[in-house]
Amino acid sequence: MTPPFDAVGYKCSGRAIDVTIPIRLALLRDERGYKSERDLSKELGVPRTTLRHIMKRMDEIGFSLEKFTTEDLNYITRRPQHESKDNS
């Protein structure tokens, strides 16, 4: 199932990222029947390791289709940015 809108985020490198992946993944997980990681990764068009990272971050923030923000989508799809370490 595809949401009725497109949303794209950009990495620092300029690479475009489809930020609807968490929404599509949540919809696929809600469907009846079992879907393996391989099936989900093929359906979403992402490598399995990327899918695992996305699922981990979704679980980490308690992602829900009923309540999510654009910040949630960016965090899940773009990877957490490395925080600069202050040596003070």
Sequence and secondary structure as in RCSB ss.txt:
>XXXX:A:sequence
MTPPFDAVGYKCSGRAIDVTIPIRLALLRDERGYKSERDLSKELGVPRTTLRHIMKRMDEIGFSLEKFTTEDLNY
ITRRPQHESKDNS
>XXXX:A:secstr
   SS  EEE TT  EEETTHHHHHHHHHHSSS   HHHHHHHHT  HHHHHHHHHHHHHHT  SSS  HHHHHH
HHH          
